[in-house]
Amino acid sequence: QQQVKQSPQSLIVQKGGISIINCAYENTAFDYFPWYQQFPGKGPALLIAIRPDVSEKKEGRFTISFNKSAKQFSLHIMDSQPGDSATYFCAASGGFARQLTFGSGTQLTVLP
Amino acid sequence: DAGITQSPRHKVTETGTPVTLRCHQTENHRYMYWYRQDPGHGLRLIHYSYGVKDTDKGEVSDGYSVSRSKTEDFLLTLESATSSQTSVYFCAIRGDREAFFGQGTRLTVV
């Protein structure tokens, strides 16, 4: 049972373009929604996160949009750069141990 | 890397042998987690710990056991390794806010 569904699986964007990755969740007990960035051979690193009491959070070129009623959230990367080429994972957490449930990942390639 | 170390970083083992992966933290965080990463599946939770000697199963716990005898160490054991357990294993720690991940252990079962 996949509780967090992520799309697309891969994404190719030109430098300067906008990258958009979407996620949907099922468990209404989730109360924290982070995005992680992973480079080859490295562990995932937190990029940006949001709680369900806000609809949008922006940090630099990265924005999370959150739709609680639709149980969906998305990552927007503005002015995408070749250095943004990585795998991106959405996640959700809840419960007393705050364990994360991950989406299946999106491999982003930004062409120079 | 937020004071989290995984060992070994790479391991090749034979089917049927026991394997133990170690996660060590210097942050004194309460929560520790073991995930496995496989293409098309993202990261899936194997086991987690919420304190010394307090552990629980995650989504894909079959064939794995864990132990946490000290706050800083969380061990993942494959009692009898199978080829389906070939994967990259990540340990994560969490305090009050975000989770931090280790560099991963690439395990190959032949």
Backbone of each chain as ProteinMPNN parsed JSONL, in Angstrom:
{"seq_chain_A": "QQQVKQSPQSLIVQKGGISIINCAYENTAFDYFPWYQQFPGKGPALLIAIRPDVSEKKEGRFTISFNKSAKQFSLHIMDSQPGDSATYFCAASGGFARQLTFGSGTQLTVLP", "coords_chain_A": {"N_chain_A": [[0.849, -1.188, 0.0], [0.813, 1.992, -1.101], [1.315, 4.866, 0.443], [2.044, 7.435, -0.156], [2.046, 8.956, -3.153], [3.98, 9.733, -5.95], [4.765, 11.852, -8.698], [6.191, 13.273, -11.728], [7.991, 10.228, -12.66], [10.404, 10.747, -13.858], [11.999, 13.735, -15.026], [12.754, 16.206, -17.328], [14.214, 19.282, -17.813], [14.795, 22.481, -19.213], [17.559, 24.679, -18.599], [16.819, 27.403, -16.503], [14.136, 27.036, -16.629], [10.94, 25.962, -15.17], [10.579, 23.508, -12.734], [8.329, 21.005, -11.816], [7.023, 18.937, -9.403], [4.837, 16.469, -8.264], [2.849, 15.286, -5.512], [0.723, 12.996, -3.776], [-1.216, 12.112, -0.968], [-2.585, 9.683, 1.361], [-3.149, 9.212, 4.037], [-4.756, 10.875, 6.503], [-3.716, 11.512, 8.924], [-1.164, 12.379, 8.655], [1.073, 15.045, 9.304], [3.179, 16.585, 8.572], [5.179, 17.584, 5.939], [7.794, 17.005, 4.136], [10.302, 17.738, 1.615], [12.893, 15.988, 0.05], [16.216, 16.068, -1.207], [18.405, 14.257, -3.231], [21.646, 13.397, -4.103], [23.711, 11.414, -6.302], [25.146, 8.64, -4.645], [24.939, 9.752, -2.143], [23.248, 10.454, 0.984], [19.725, 11.218, 1.447], [18.809, 14.68, 1.691], [17.273, 17.22, 3.572], [15.243, 19.526, 1.9], [13.094, 21.399, 1.834], [10.186, 22.036, 3.815], [6.744, 21.624, 4.874], [3.884, 22.381, 6.893], [0.455, 21.358, 7.414], [-1.127, 23.571, 7.991], [-0.636, 25.754, 6.473], [-0.747, 27.028, 3.087], [1.243, 27.449, 1.295], [4.787, 27.53, 0.965], [7.811, 29.193, 0.692], [11.21, 29.072, -0.165], [13.838, 30.624, -1.222], [14.51, 29.587, -4.462], [12.794, 27.502, -4.313], [9.557, 26.217, -3.824], [6.86, 25.034, -1.923], [3.634, 23.93, -2.589], [0.541, 23.411, -1.047], [-2.355, 21.493, -0.767], [-4.78, 20.853, 1.252], [-7.418, 19.826, 1.26], [-7.531, 18.352, -1.075], [-5.591, 16.578, -0.564], [-2.973, 16.808, -1.566], [0.336, 17.802, -2.569], [2.963, 19.849, -3.83], [6.162, 20.418, -5.372], [7.843, 23.196, -6.527], [10.394, 24.256, -8.575], [11.932, 27.078, -9.307], [13.547, 28.86, -12.021], [15.344, 26.753, -12.809], [18.45, 25.043, -12.415], [21.452, 23.483, -13.74], [22.829, 22.345, -11.57], [20.774, 21.581, -9.955], [20.062, 19.126, -10.733], [19.142, 16.03, -9.713], [17.785, 13.491, -7.531], [14.53, 13.735, -6.336], [12.539, 13.479, -3.481], [9.314, 13.31, -2.161], [7.761, 13.348, 1.041], [5.971, 12.242, 3.966], [4.935, 12.62, 7.324], [3.819, 11.431, 10.535], [2.257, 10.46, 13.62], [3.543, 9.024, 16.719], [6.277, 8.396, 16.637], [7.165, 9.797, 14.53], [7.87, 8.81, 12.013], [8.96, 8.778, 8.616], [7.163, 8.555, 5.578], [7.822, 7.813, 2.303], [7.567, 9.105, -1.065], [7.987, 7.66, -4.369], [10.034, 8.872, -5.73], [11.588, 11.296, -7.942], [13.511, 11.703, -10.746], [15.328, 14.356, -11.616], [16.526, 16.144, -14.35], [18.358, 18.823, -15.402], [18.934, 20.56, -18.194], [21.784, 22.157, -19.646]], "CA_chain_A": [[0.0, 0.0, 0.0], [1.659, 3.161, -1.211], [0.571, 5.938, 1.076], [2.428, 8.686, -0.788], [2.27, 8.718, -4.578], [4.767, 10.823, -6.516], [4.896, 11.89, -10.16], [6.508, 12.127, -12.591], [9.137, 9.415, -12.266], [11.571, 11.477, -14.342], [11.649, 15.058, -15.522], [13.849, 16.904, -17.992], [13.868, 20.694, -17.903], [15.868, 23.346, -19.682], [18.062, 25.675, -17.646], [15.975, 28.573, -16.397], [12.729, 26.641, -16.631], [10.3, 25.614, -13.891], [10.397, 22.07, -12.498], [7.189, 20.773, -10.938], [6.876, 17.539, -8.986], [3.583, 16.365, -7.529], [2.643, 14.158, -4.606], [-0.598, 12.845, -3.165], [-1.148, 11.225, 0.195], [-3.871, 9.088, 1.73], [-3.35, 9.178, 5.473], [-5.055, 12.215, 7.0], [-2.974, 11.734, 10.167], [0.109, 13.021, 8.346], [1.031, 16.459, 9.672], [4.45, 17.226, 8.225], [5.406, 17.177, 4.553], [9.088, 17.502, 3.663], [10.9, 17.305, 0.356], [14.297, 15.669, 0.183], [17.03, 16.074, -2.419], [19.457, 13.264, -3.102], [22.627, 13.283, -5.166], [24.24, 10.038, -6.381], [26.11, 8.241, -3.628], [24.72, 10.493, -0.906], [21.959, 10.272, 1.63], [18.772, 12.314, 1.208], [18.976, 15.873, 2.526], [16.06, 18.028, 3.596], [15.256, 20.697, 1.023], [12.062, 22.321, 2.31], [9.094, 21.28, 4.425], [5.543, 22.415, 5.155], [2.851, 21.796, 7.75], [-0.82, 21.513, 6.71], [-1.866, 24.777, 8.339], [-0.336, 26.783, 5.468], [-0.964, 26.532, 1.726], [2.44, 27.633, 0.474], [6.009, 27.929, 1.647], [8.839, 29.495, -0.299], [12.569, 29.273, 0.303], [14.66, 30.852, -2.405], [13.892, 29.164, -5.712], [11.973, 26.328, -4.034], [8.257, 26.506, -3.242], [5.899, 23.944, -1.748], [2.213, 24.27, -2.58], [-0.138, 22.367, -0.297], [-3.815, 21.502, -0.872], [-5.203, 19.897, 2.273], [-8.676, 19.174, 0.896], [-7.253, 17.38, -2.13], [-4.507, 15.734, -0.069], [-1.906, 16.881, -2.559], [1.314, 18.857, -2.402], [3.877, 19.863, -4.958], [7.404, 21.181, -5.292], [8.161, 23.992, -7.699], [11.754, 24.787, -8.6], [11.996, 28.169, -10.27], [14.871, 29.121, -12.586], [16.085, 25.51, -12.596], [19.864, 25.078, -12.781], [22.042, 22.138, -13.87], [23.174, 21.858, -10.234], [19.573, 21.034, -9.314], [19.882, 17.754, -11.223], [19.195, 15.138, -8.546], [16.523, 12.792, -7.293], [13.731, 14.418, -5.328], [11.54, 12.647, -2.822], [8.381, 13.88, -1.207], [7.544, 12.48, 2.192], [4.968, 12.68, 4.925], [5.115, 11.952, 8.612], [2.833, 11.578, 11.572], [2.426, 9.407, 14.617], [4.393, 9.435, 17.836], [7.684, 8.231, 16.317], [7.448, 10.736, 13.436], [8.545, 8.145, 10.901], [8.656, 9.322, 7.309], [6.726, 7.713, 4.473], [8.351, 8.479, 1.125], [7.154, 8.819, -2.424], [8.92, 6.796, -5.099], [11.147, 9.663, -6.231], [11.609, 11.892, -9.281], [14.857, 12.029, -11.181], [15.297, 15.617, -12.351], [17.685, 16.517, -15.141], [18.271, 20.179, -15.926], [19.874, 20.665, -19.314], [22.44, 23.478, -19.684]], "C_chain_A": [[0.89, 1.244, 0.0], [0.89, 4.344, -0.669], [0.908, 7.296, 0.515], [2.795, 8.376, -2.238], [2.906, 9.946, -5.206], [4.836, 10.709, -8.016], [5.503, 13.223, -10.587], [7.702, 11.342, -12.062], [10.436, 10.085, -12.701], [11.106, 12.751, -15.02], [12.899, 15.695, -16.124], [13.405, 18.335, -18.263], [15.069, 21.451, -18.443], [16.292, 24.297, -18.566], [17.19, 26.923, -17.688], [14.496, 28.26, -16.359], [12.211, 26.322, -15.234], [10.127, 24.091, -13.82], [9.253, 21.903, -11.507], [7.052, 19.278, -10.672], [5.668, 17.467, -8.049], [3.525, 15.132, -6.631], [1.23, 14.173, -4.059], [-0.485, 11.853, -2.023], [-2.535, 10.75, 0.554], [-4.184, 9.239, 3.218], [-3.569, 10.588, 6.014], [-4.377, 12.505, 8.343], [-1.598, 12.36, 9.915], [0.015, 14.51, 8.684], [2.333, 17.195, 9.384], [4.852, 16.679, 6.873], [6.716, 17.784, 4.061], [9.404, 17.023, 2.246], [12.387, 17.093, 0.602], [14.953, 15.659, -1.194], [18.162, 15.078, -2.218], [20.34, 13.265, -4.338], [23.21, 11.875, -5.155], [25.299, 9.764, -5.311], [25.962, 8.933, -2.288], [23.38, 10.111, -0.282], [21.027, 11.423, 1.294], [19.021, 13.468, 2.179], [17.719, 16.714, 2.431], [16.23, 19.282, 2.757], [14.312, 21.777, 1.57], [10.927, 21.481, 2.863], [7.937, 22.202, 4.741], [4.646, 21.655, 6.115], [1.494, 22.144, 7.15], [-1.623, 22.763, 7.08], [-1.553, 25.953, 7.413], [-0.467, 26.18, 4.077], [0.273, 26.666, 0.853], [3.614, 28.038, 1.352], [7.093, 28.098, 0.604], [10.178, 29.699, 0.39], [13.467, 29.394, -0.924], [13.923, 30.469, -3.671], [12.91, 28.01, -5.525], [10.687, 26.721, -3.317], [7.472, 25.215, -3.102], [4.504, 24.553, -1.796], [1.467, 23.107, -1.956], [-1.647, 22.547, -0.397], [-4.355, 20.432, 0.062], [-6.462, 19.138, 1.855], [-8.473, 18.105, -0.178], [-6.199, 16.366, -1.705], [-3.381, 15.643, -1.089], [-0.925, 17.988, -2.185], [2.341, 18.732, -3.517], [5.089, 20.731, -4.668], [7.603, 21.902, -6.616], [9.594, 24.502, -7.555], [11.811, 25.829, -9.71], [13.416, 28.329, -10.782], [15.787, 27.911, -12.37], [17.501, 25.598, -13.163], [20.418, 23.648, -12.93], [22.426, 21.52, -12.522], [21.989, 21.321, -9.457], [19.318, 19.592, -9.753], [20.161, 16.777, -10.083], [17.902, 14.343, -8.522], [15.806, 13.475, -6.141], [12.666, 13.477, -4.789], [10.605, 13.518, -2.003], [8.204, 12.868, -0.082], [6.454, 13.067, 3.061], [5.216, 11.954, 6.231], [3.996, 12.285, 9.571], [3.015, 10.45, 12.556], [3.49, 9.779, 15.64], [5.871, 9.323, 17.529], [8.101, 9.067, 15.11], [8.157, 10.076, 12.249], [8.056, 8.704, 9.575], [8.197, 8.231, 6.357], [7.067, 8.459, 3.197], [7.563, 8.15, -0.134], [8.258, 8.054, -3.138], [10.074, 7.554, -5.75], [10.972, 10.16, -7.655], [13.046, 12.24, -9.634], [14.78, 13.252, -12.092], [16.621, 15.829, -13.067], [17.444, 17.91, -15.699], [19.358, 20.336, -16.979], [20.484, 22.068, -19.384], [22.059, 24.294, -20.911]], "O_chain_A": [[1.615, 1.513, 0.958], [-0.092, 4.776, -1.273], [0.132, 8.236, 0.69], [3.736, 7.629, -2.509], [2.431, 11.066, -5.018], [4.951, 9.61, -8.559], [5.346, 14.216, -9.876], [8.349, 11.769, -11.106], [11.447, 10.005, -12.003], [9.984, 12.841, -15.518], [13.962, 15.716, -15.504], [12.356, 18.57, -18.864], [16.215, 21.102, -18.162], [15.492, 24.668, -17.707], [16.864, 27.435, -18.759], [13.684, 29.143, -16.082], [12.944, 26.4, -14.248], [9.592, 23.475, -14.741], [9.211, 22.579, -10.478], [6.974, 18.469, -11.596], [5.505, 18.301, -7.158], [4.079, 14.08, -6.953], [0.62, 15.23, -3.9], [0.255, 10.874, -2.108], [-3.537, 11.32, 0.121], [-5.344, 9.378, 3.606], [-2.653, 11.41, 5.982], [-4.457, 13.627, 8.844], [-0.942, 12.817, 10.85], [-0.989, 15.159, 8.391], [2.561, 18.294, 9.891], [4.869, 15.466, 6.666], [6.748, 18.934, 3.622], [8.846, 16.04, 1.759], [13.05, 17.892, 1.263], [14.34, 15.296, -2.197], [18.801, 15.056, -1.167], [19.86, 13.151, -5.466], [23.207, 11.212, -4.118], [26.22, 10.555, -5.108], [26.775, 8.722, -1.389], [22.508, 9.531, -0.93], [21.485, 12.495, 0.898], [19.394, 13.257, 3.333], [17.163, 16.901, 1.348], [17.219, 20.005, 2.88], [14.709, 22.929, 1.742], [10.723, 20.346, 2.434], [8.114, 23.414, 4.863], [4.652, 20.425, 6.14], [1.387, 23.142, 6.437], [-2.701, 22.983, 6.526], [-2.138, 27.027, 7.553], [-0.319, 24.971, 3.901], [0.345, 26.06, -0.216], [3.47, 28.772, 2.33], [7.271, 27.244, -0.265], [10.275, 30.404, 1.395], [13.805, 28.403, -1.572], [12.829, 30.971, -3.93], [12.263, 27.588, -6.484], [10.713, 27.459, -2.332], [7.416, 24.402, -4.025], [4.224, 25.554, -1.137], [1.722, 21.949, -2.289], [-2.161, 23.636, -0.141], [-4.388, 19.251, -0.284], [-6.556, 17.931, 2.075], [-9.159, 17.083, -0.187], [-5.948, 15.396, -2.42], [-2.904, 14.56, -1.428], [-1.301, 18.982, -1.564], [2.556, 17.654, -4.072], [5.05, 21.642, -3.841], [7.541, 21.296, -7.686], [9.955, 25.102, -6.542], [11.745, 25.501, -10.894], [14.377, 27.989, -10.092], [16.876, 28.042, -11.811], [17.722, 26.15, -14.241], [19.904, 22.716, -12.312], [22.354, 20.303, -12.356], [22.161, 20.68, -8.421], [18.45, 18.917, -9.199], [21.274, 16.711, -9.562], [17.039, 14.505, -9.384], [16.402, 13.757, -5.101], [11.986, 12.778, -5.541], [11.055, 14.37, -1.237], [8.47, 11.678, -0.251], [6.065, 14.226, 2.913], [5.656, 10.804, 6.239], [3.314, 13.3, 9.428], [3.849, 9.569, 12.344], [4.244, 10.732, 15.448], [6.666, 10.073, 18.096], [9.265, 9.044, 14.712], [8.953, 10.718, 11.563], [6.886, 9.059, 9.429], [8.756, 7.134, 6.324], [6.657, 9.605, 3.017], [6.976, 7.075, -0.261], [9.331, 7.828, -2.579], [11.001, 6.932, -6.269], [10.297, 9.531, -8.47], [13.714, 12.979, -8.912], [14.237, 13.188, -13.194], [17.693, 15.71, -12.474], [16.451, 18.151, -16.385], [20.55, 20.254, -16.681], [19.777, 23.059, -19.202], [22.531, 25.419, -21.076]]}, "seq_chain_B": "DAGITQSPRHKVTETGTPVTLRCHQTENHRYMYWYRQDPGHGLRLIHYSYGVKDTDKGEVSDGYSVSRSKTEDFLLTLESATSSQTSVYFCAIRGDREAFFGQGTRLTVV", "coords_chain_B": {"N_chain_B": [[27.605, 15.894, 8.129], [25.551, 15.865, 10.047], [26.349, 14.396, 12.328], [26.064, 11.574, 12.048], [26.885, 8.285, 11.384], [27.376, 5.594, 9.235], [28.2, 2.139, 9.079], [29.347, -0.96, 7.621], [30.325, 0.942, 4.661], [30.137, -0.274, 2.257], [29.281, -3.601, 1.325], [29.688, -6.965, 0.466], [28.088, -10.004, 0.519], [27.381, -13.496, 1.116], [24.535, -15.465, 0.172], [22.444, -16.532, 2.791], [24.14, -15.987, 4.904], [24.702, -14.249, 8.044], [24.306, -10.724, 8.568], [25.307, -7.61, 9.836], [24.523, -4.255, 10.123], [25.668, -1.058, 11.071], [24.63, 1.874, 12.777], [25.646, 4.917, 13.921], [25.298, 7.662, 16.086], [26.031, 11.035, 17.059], [24.458, 12.937, 18.136], [22.666, 12.603, 20.152], [19.984, 12.087, 19.694], [16.571, 11.059, 20.033], [15.015, 9.472, 18.285], [15.58, 6.936, 15.907], [16.066, 5.444, 12.712], [15.808, 2.84, 10.262], [16.043, 2.565, 6.812], [15.429, 1.169, 3.55], [16.548, 1.566, 0.215], [15.343, 1.254, -2.967], [15.236, 1.061, -6.529], [12.479, 2.727, -7.965], [10.933, 2.45, -5.718], [11.401, 4.318, -3.818], [12.266, 5.295, -0.508], [11.91, 2.917, 1.961], [10.582, 2.111, 5.112], [12.179, 0.102, 7.487], [12.708, -0.697, 10.238], [12.256, 1.045, 13.345], [13.351, 3.131, 16.088], [12.483, 4.389, 19.258], [13.772, 4.94, 21.537], [16.216, 3.74, 23.972], [16.332, 0.305, 23.787], [13.753, 0.332, 22.85], [11.918, -0.47, 20.183], [10.34, -0.8, 16.941], [8.395, -2.294, 14.28], [8.627, -1.522, 10.776], [7.431, -0.808, 7.474], [8.606, -2.818, 5.838], [9.687, -5.092, 7.309], [10.163, -7.851, 7.436], [12.509, -10.441, 7.738], [14.453, -8.923, 8.874], [16.056, -7.699, 11.839], [16.45, -5.581, 14.724], [18.475, -3.745, 17.069], [18.91, -1.724, 19.945], [20.933, -0.803, 22.198], [22.247, 1.29, 23.293], [21.92, 4.858, 23.357], [23.272, 6.022, 21.222], [23.737, 4.084, 19.25], [22.36, 2.065, 16.676], [21.51, -0.944, 15.509], [21.18, -2.943, 12.612], [20.179, -6.092, 11.654], [20.502, -8.709, 9.388], [19.369, -11.783, 9.49], [19.695, -14.075, 7.939], [20.903, -13.629, 5.04], [19.321, -12.765, 1.947], [18.986, -12.687, -1.654], [17.076, -10.814, -2.312], [17.43, -8.878, -0.478], [19.464, -7.316, -1.303], [20.422, -4.049, -1.587], [20.38, -0.482, -0.965], [21.035, 0.759, 2.151], [19.787, 3.043, 4.476], [20.357, 4.905, 7.376], [18.61, 6.969, 9.648], [18.265, 9.826, 11.774], [16.425, 11.603, 14.257], [15.51, 14.51, 15.931], [13.811, 17.005, 17.531], [12.853, 18.182, 15.271], [13.68, 18.138, 12.016], [14.597, 15.221, 10.055], [17.707, 13.559, 9.732], [19.88, 12.019, 7.439], [22.147, 9.253, 7.062], [25.103, 8.365, 5.121], [24.646, 6.04, 3.827], [24.639, 2.451, 3.233], [25.789, 0.222, 0.951], [24.64, -2.82, 0.161], [25.288, -5.963, -1.113], [24.004, -9.047, -1.927], [25.082, -12.136, -2.783]], "CA_chain_B": [[26.463, 14.994, 7.971], [24.704, 15.869, 11.232], [26.784, 13.471, 13.348], [25.543, 10.229, 11.864], [27.84, 7.473, 10.649], [26.972, 4.212, 8.951], [29.297, 1.228, 8.727], [30.287, -0.488, 6.623], [29.729, 1.686, 3.558], [29.89, -1.26, 1.204], [29.493, -4.977, 1.769], [29.225, -8.064, -0.372], [27.959, -11.181, 1.357], [26.765, -14.636, 0.437], [23.193, -15.866, 0.606], [22.39, -17.389, 3.967], [25.021, -15.528, 5.985], [24.174, -13.116, 8.816], [24.949, -9.435, 8.302], [24.891, -6.534, 10.746], [24.874, -2.894, 9.743], [25.688, -0.214, 12.259], [24.381, 3.304, 12.672], [26.136, 5.596, 15.116], [25.011, 9.096, 16.085], [26.636, 11.822, 18.137], [23.524, 14.039, 18.402], [21.819, 12.254, 21.293], [18.579, 12.132, 19.293], [15.764, 9.952, 20.549], [14.483, 8.604, 17.239], [16.479, 6.428, 14.878], [15.307, 4.693, 11.716], [16.481, 2.164, 9.156], [15.308, 2.511, 5.553], [16.108, 0.632, 2.395], [16.211, 2.299, -0.998], [15.364, 0.436, -4.173], [14.683, 1.808, -7.684], [11.027, 2.68, -8.142], [10.223, 2.315, -4.437], [11.776, 5.351, -2.856], [12.837, 4.75, 0.731], [10.894, 2.207, 2.738], [10.975, 1.966, 6.506], [12.369, -1.29, 7.914], [12.451, -0.658, 11.673], [12.614, 2.3, 13.964], [13.537, 3.093, 17.536], [12.094, 5.62, 19.936], [14.542, 5.014, 22.774], [17.014, 2.545, 24.242], [15.572, -0.941, 23.884], [12.392, 0.533, 22.341], [11.929, -0.536, 18.731], [9.095, -1.28, 16.357], [8.522, -2.666, 12.876], [8.158, -0.63, 9.742], [6.691, -1.354, 6.336], [9.258, -3.965, 5.206], [10.517, -5.616, 8.393], [10.403, -9.289, 7.348], [13.89, -10.823, 7.467], [15.346, -7.98, 9.555], [15.866, -7.413, 13.252], [17.23, -4.424, 15.148], [18.723, -3.605, 18.5], [19.423, -0.426, 20.377], [21.341, -0.943, 23.602], [22.729, 2.611, 23.702], [21.27, 5.931, 22.59], [24.0, 6.393, 20.013], [23.907, 3.003, 18.274], [21.173, 1.341, 16.219], [22.039, -2.015, 14.655], [20.245, -3.672, 11.754], [20.706, -7.425, 11.374], [19.861, -9.643, 8.472], [19.713, -13.054, 10.135], [20.123, -14.988, 6.865], [20.737, -12.724, 3.903], [18.785, -13.271, 0.683], [19.28, -11.786, -2.778], [16.082, -9.731, -2.309], [17.875, -7.859, 0.461], [20.416, -6.449, -1.968], [19.805, -2.734, -1.547], [21.13, 0.542, -0.246], [20.391, 0.948, 3.446], [20.032, 4.338, 5.093], [19.959, 5.182, 8.741], [18.221, 8.36, 9.876], [18.046, 10.221, 13.157], [15.509, 12.735, 14.327], [15.272, 15.103, 17.237], [12.511, 17.672, 17.603], [12.4, 18.71, 13.986], [13.906, 17.387, 10.794], [15.357, 13.973, 10.08], [18.979, 13.582, 9.017], [20.228, 10.699, 6.934], [23.523, 8.886, 6.876], [25.569, 8.269, 3.747], [24.15, 4.81, 3.238], [25.43, 1.235, 3.104], [25.397, -0.565, -0.228], [24.773, -4.243, 0.473], [25.046, -6.885, -2.215], [23.927, -10.45, -1.495], [25.334, -12.96, -3.981]], "C_chain_B": [[25.718, 14.795, 9.278], [25.071, 14.793, 12.227], [26.185, 12.088, 13.241], [26.484, 9.45, 10.952], [27.306, 6.068, 10.47], [28.206, 3.377, 8.623], [28.779, -0.194, 8.575], [29.581, 0.338, 5.559], [29.372, 0.775, 2.392], [30.122, -2.646, 1.772], [28.929, -5.934, 0.744], [29.198, -9.306, 0.504], [27.257, -12.287, 0.589], [25.384, -14.93, 1.009], [23.287, -16.799, 1.8], [23.273, -16.95, 5.122], [24.363, -14.386, 6.757], [24.987, -11.854, 8.529], [24.419, -8.409, 9.299], [25.422, -5.213, 10.237], [24.748, -2.012, 10.981], [25.406, 1.24, 11.91], [24.78, 3.937, 13.997], [25.856, 7.082, 15.016], [25.685, 9.779, 17.268], [25.73, 12.967, 18.571], [22.615, 13.792, 19.603], [20.325, 12.348, 20.956], [17.841, 10.884, 19.741], [15.41, 8.951, 19.448], [15.552, 8.212, 16.229], [15.69, 5.485, 13.995], [16.255, 3.97, 10.748], [15.534, 2.101, 7.961], [16.128, 1.713, 4.542], [15.633, 1.382, 1.156], [16.4, 1.397, -2.204], [14.741, 1.233, -5.322], [13.17, 1.618, -7.799], [10.226, 2.597, -6.857], [10.528, 3.441, -3.462], [12.487, 4.74, -1.669], [11.695, 4.131, 1.529], [11.425, 1.889, 4.129], [11.046, 0.493, 6.898], [12.004, -1.428, 9.397], [12.778, 0.733, 12.169], [12.718, 2.14, 15.477], [13.15, 4.444, 18.127], [12.743, 5.732, 21.308], [15.353, 3.747, 22.94], [16.098, 1.367, 24.518], [14.122, -0.82, 23.41], [12.432, 0.59, 20.821], [10.581, -1.035, 18.228], [9.315, -1.517, 14.865], [8.018, -1.564, 11.955], [7.463, -1.4, 8.642], [7.271, -2.653, 5.793], [10.196, -4.649, 6.188], [10.845, -7.105, 8.279], [11.851, -9.583, 6.967], [14.916, -9.927, 8.14], [15.023, -7.931, 11.054], [16.767, -6.242, 13.614], [17.484, -4.508, 16.647], [19.269, -2.212, 18.778], [19.703, -0.511, 21.877], [21.895, 0.358, 24.165], [22.057, 3.658, 22.821], [21.948, 6.136, 21.248], [24.074, 5.319, 18.935], [22.6, 2.28, 17.97], [21.657, 0.325, 15.196], [20.911, -2.678, 13.873], [20.879, -5.004, 11.394], [19.832, -8.156, 10.373], [20.275, -11.025, 8.936], [20.273, -14.056, 9.128], [19.869, -14.257, 5.552], [20.206, -13.452, 2.664], [19.058, -12.243, -0.413], [18.297, -10.613, -2.819], [16.445, -8.623, -1.327], [19.061, -7.053, -0.074], [19.774, -5.082, -2.129], [20.806, -1.727, -1.0], [20.35, 0.848, 1.023], [20.791, 2.296, 4.041], [19.527, 4.339, 6.529], [19.579, 6.659, 8.832], [18.035, 8.588, 11.363], [17.131, 11.44, 13.167], [15.393, 13.207, 15.765], [13.888, 15.709, 17.266], [11.968, 18.065, 16.239], [12.762, 17.756, 12.842], [14.707, 16.125, 11.031], [16.618, 14.142, 9.244], [19.354, 12.156, 8.654], [21.731, 10.498, 6.877], [23.855, 8.756, 5.401], [25.146, 6.971, 3.065], [25.157, 3.677, 3.251], [24.908, 0.47, 1.898], [25.688, -2.024, 0.062], [24.403, -5.073, -0.753], [25.07, -8.307, -1.678], [24.037, -11.322, -2.746], [25.061, -14.436, -3.706]], "O_chain_B": [[25.296, 13.681, 9.589], [24.187, 14.301, 12.928], [25.831, 11.49, 14.257], [26.833, 9.916, 9.867], [26.846, 5.433, 11.419], [29.137, 3.852, 7.973], [27.878, -0.606, 9.306], [28.353, 0.421, 5.561], [28.426, 1.03, 1.647], [31.021, -2.86, 2.585], [27.833, -5.737, 0.221], [30.189, -9.622, 1.161], [26.627, -12.053, -0.442], [25.112, -14.673, 2.181], [24.094, -17.728, 1.824], [23.161, -17.496, 6.22], [23.56, -13.638, 6.198], [26.191, -11.914, 8.282], [23.219, -8.355, 9.566], [26.612, -5.068, 9.957], [23.859, -2.19, 11.813], [25.872, 1.761, 10.897], [24.305, 3.537, 15.06], [26.137, 7.703, 13.991], [25.881, 9.183, 18.328], [26.166, 13.867, 19.288], [21.876, 14.685, 20.018], [19.505, 12.651, 21.822], [18.413, 9.797, 19.819], [15.491, 7.739, 19.648], [16.324, 9.049, 15.761], [14.767, 4.81, 14.452], [17.357, 4.441, 10.465], [14.393, 1.653, 8.07], [17.347, 1.595, 4.658], [14.472, 1.78, 1.059], [17.48, 0.849, -2.429], [13.808, 2.003, -5.099], [12.659, 0.5, -7.736], [8.997, 2.664, -6.878], [9.948, 3.49, -2.377], [13.231, 3.771, -1.816], [10.653, 4.752, 1.738], [12.565, 1.457, 4.296], [10.104, -0.268, 6.675], [11.101, -2.184, 9.756], [13.48, 1.5, 11.51], [12.246, 1.164, 16.059], [13.452, 5.497, 17.565], [12.311, 6.527, 22.143], [15.215, 2.799, 22.167], [15.211, 1.429, 25.37], [13.346, -1.765, 23.55], [12.914, 1.56, 20.237], [9.791, -1.611, 18.976], [10.271, -1.022, 14.27], [7.123, -0.792, 12.297], [6.968, -2.507, 8.856], [6.52, -3.511, 5.331], [11.39, -4.768, 5.915], [11.741, -7.577, 8.979], [12.362, -9.037, 5.989], [16.119, -10.144, 7.995], [13.875, -8.098, 11.468], [17.728, -5.943, 12.905], [16.81, -5.232, 17.38], [19.979, -1.617, 17.967], [18.814, -0.314, 22.705], [22.003, 0.512, 25.382], [21.674, 3.378, 21.685], [21.281, 6.396, 20.246], [24.444, 5.623, 17.801], [21.838, 1.93, 18.872], [22.157, 0.697, 14.135], [19.832, -2.937, 14.406], [21.998, -5.041, 10.884], [18.608, -8.213, 10.494], [21.438, -11.398, 8.783], [21.211, -14.794, 9.43], [18.757, -14.27, 5.025], [20.585, -14.587, 2.375], [19.326, -11.076, -0.131], [18.642, -9.536, -3.306], [15.839, -7.552, -1.343], [19.599, -6.2, 0.633], [18.709, -4.959, -2.734], [21.925, -2.076, -0.624], [19.159, 1.156, 0.978], [21.971, 2.641, 4.1], [18.442, 3.849, 6.842], [20.175, 7.498, 8.156], [17.696, 7.673, 12.113], [17.079, 12.204, 12.203], [15.203, 12.415, 16.687], [12.896, 15.012, 17.051], [10.764, 18.258, 16.074], [12.185, 16.674, 12.736], [15.391, 15.969, 12.043], [16.603, 14.78, 8.192], [19.175, 11.221, 9.434], [22.492, 11.444, 6.67], [23.013, 9.001, 4.537], [25.279, 6.835, 1.849], [26.367, 3.901, 3.276], [23.731, 0.115, 1.835], [26.846, -2.42, 0.194], [23.337, -4.896, -1.344], [26.043, -8.722, -1.049], [23.198, -11.254, -3.645], [25.22, -15.269, -4.598]]}, "name": "protein", "num_of_chains": 2, "seq": "QQQVKQSPQSLIVQKGGISIINCAYENTAFDYFPWYQQFPGKGPALLIAIRPDVSEKKEGRFTISFNKSAKQFSLHIMDSQPGDSATYFCAASGGFARQLTFGSGTQLTVLPDAGITQSPRHKVTETGTPVTLRCHQTENHRYMYWYRQDPGHGLRLIHYSYGVKDTDKGEVSDGYSVSRSKTEDFLLTLESATSSQTSVYFCAIRGDREAFFGQGTRLTVV"}
